Amino acid sequence: MTMVSAERAKGMGARPAELTIEADALQRYEYSFRLSLELWRRYRGPDDLRWECVPFRRSDWESIPKYPGVYAFCVRPMIGGNLCGSYVLYVGKTDRSLRTRCREYLRNIEADRERPKLLRMLRLFSGSDHLQFCYAVVTESSPTSIEKFLLEATVPPACTTFPASV
């Protein structure tokens, strides 16, 4: 078992009782993100998407609309007065109903039928308010082209397929 040093734990804001943190436990939640100003500048998708987010749990899927669109799984820390920020872990699109797509994910994690990287992420964070199913209804243009623009700009760690331009 690897431990974080007391000095490093203090630097992370830990209280005396929390000075020993198991590094192995922390690694379960480790993801790599590409924060690229250049990729964000190259984004050519619509800037007027109206994103809504709901906790990813069975009790909330009925509030999701029955329209096509793009969606993302995001983790939100919701700490310190809801510190503004979220981590985009996955981006997808559906030409069918966003509600149906969310319900499929809920079923698939129970049945072990999702892609391994996505299944790991869903299992790790589901059941908490931190994992959010964020969506934007798309009626004017193709969800596929918007998904491509979003993937190019965010490069989410749970996605395995990206446009050739990434």
C-alpha positions in Angstrom: 0.0 0.0 0.0 1.5 3.3 -1.1 0.8 6.3 1.1 1.0 10.0 0.4 3.4 11.8 2.7 2.1 13.8 5.6 3.8 16.9 4.1 2.1 16.4 0.7 -1.2 15.7 2.4 -0.9 19.0 4.3 -0.3 20.8 1.0 -3.5 19.2 -0.4 -5.4 20.8 2.5 -5.8 17.6 4.6 -6.7 17.9 8.3 -4.5 16.0 10.8 -6.7 13.0 10.9 -6.6 12.7 7.1 -2.8 13.0 6.6 -2.4 9.4 5.4 -4.1 8.8 2.1 -3.9 5.6 0.2 -2.4 6.3 -3.2 -4.0 3.1 -4.7 -7.4 4.4 -3.8 -6.7 7.7 -5.4 -5.4 6.1 -8.6 -8.9 4.5 -9.2 -10.1 8.0 -9.9 -7.2 9.0 -12.1 -7.9 10.3 -15.6 -5.8 12.3 -18.0 -7.2 15.4 -19.6 -6.0 17.5 -22.5 -6.6 21.1 -21.7 -5.7 22.7 -25.0 -6.4 26.3 -25.8 -5.5 25.6 -29.4 -8.2 22.8 -29.7 -10.7 25.1 -28.0 -9.9 27.9 -30.5 -10.4 25.5 -33.4 -13.9 24.6 -32.3 -16.3 25.3 -35.1 -19.5 23.8 -33.7 -22.5 25.9 -32.6 -22.0 28.2 -29.6 -25.6 28.4 -28.7 -26.2 24.8 -27.5 -28.4 24.9 -24.4 -26.9 22.3 -22.1 -28.9 20.8 -19.2 -27.4 18.4 -16.7 -29.1 15.8 -14.4 -27.5 13.4 -12.0 -26.9 10.1 -13.8 -29.3 7.8 -11.9 -32.4 5.9 -12.6 -34.6 8.3 -10.7 -33.7 11.3 -13.0 -33.8 9.9 -16.5 -37.5 10.7 -17.1 -36.7 14.5 -17.0 -34.5 14.1 -20.1 -36.3 15.1 -23.3 -37.4 12.7 -26.1 -35.4 14.5 -28.8 -32.1 13.8 -30.6 -29.0 15.6 -29.5 -25.5 15.5 -28.1 -24.6 14.5 -24.6 -21.7 14.2 -22.3 -20.9 12.5 -19.0 -19.3 15.0 -16.7 -18.0 14.8 -13.2 -18.6 17.9 -11.1 -16.8 18.3 -7.8 -19.6 20.4 -6.3 -17.3 21.6 -3.5 -16.7 25.0 -1.8 -20.0 26.5 -2.7 -20.3 24.6 -5.9 -16.9 25.6 -7.4 -17.5 26.2 -11.1 -16.2 23.5 -13.2 -16.7 20.0 -14.5 -14.6 17.3 -16.2 -15.9 16.0 -19.5 -15.3 12.2 -19.4 -17.3 11.2 -22.5 -19.1 12.8 -25.4 -21.7 11.1 -27.6 -24.6 11.8 -29.9 -27.9 10.2 -30.7 -30.3 10.6 -33.6 -32.9 9.0 -31.4 -34.3 10.2 -28.1 -31.8 11.5 -25.5 -34.0 9.9 -22.8 -33.7 6.5 -24.5 -30.0 6.8 -24.8 -29.6 7.7 -21.1 -31.8 4.7 -20.2 -29.7 2.4 -22.3 -26.6 3.5 -20.4 -28.3 2.8 -17.1 -29.3 -0.7 -18.3 -25.9 -1.4 -19.8 -23.9 -0.8 -16.7 -26.0 -3.3 -14.9 -25.5 -5.9 -17.7 -21.8 -5.3 -18.3 -22.5 -4.3 -21.9 -20.7 -1.0 -22.3 -17.2 -0.4 -23.6 -14.6 -1.1 -20.9 -13.3 2.5 -20.5 -16.8 3.9 -20.3 -18.1 1.1 -18.1 -15.3 1.8 -15.6 -16.1 5.5 -15.5 -19.9 4.9 -15.1 -19.4 2.4 -12.3 -16.8 4.5 -10.5 -18.9 7.6 -10.3 -22.5 6.5 -10.7 -24.8 6.6 -7.7 -23.6 10.1 -6.7 -24.7 13.5 -7.6 -21.2 14.1 -9.0 -21.7 12.1 -12.2 -23.9 14.1 -14.5 -25.6 13.3 -17.8 -25.4 16.6 -19.7 -27.3 17.0 -22.9 -28.3 19.5 -25.6 -31.2 19.0 -27.9 -30.2 19.3 -31.5 -33.0 19.9 -34.1 -31.5 22.3 -36.6 -28.4 20.4 -37.6 -26.8 17.0 -37.3 -25.9 15.6 -33.9 -23.1 13.7 -35.6 -21.3 16.8 -36.8 -21.7 18.6 -33.4 -20.3 15.5 -31.7 -17.3 15.6 -34.0 -16.6 19.3 -33.1 -17.0 18.5 -29.3 -14.7 15.5 -29.5 -12.1 17.5 -31.3 -12.2 20.3 -28.7 -12.4 18.2 -25.5 -10.7 14.8 -26.2 -12.6 13.1 -23.4 -10.6 10.3 -21.6 -13.4 7.7 -21.7 -13.9 8.0 -25.5 -12.0 5.6 -27.7 -12.8 6.9 -31.2 -11.9 10.4 -32.3 -12.1 12.3 -35.6 -9.0 12.1 -37.7 -8.2 15.7 -36.9 -7.4 15.0 -33.2 
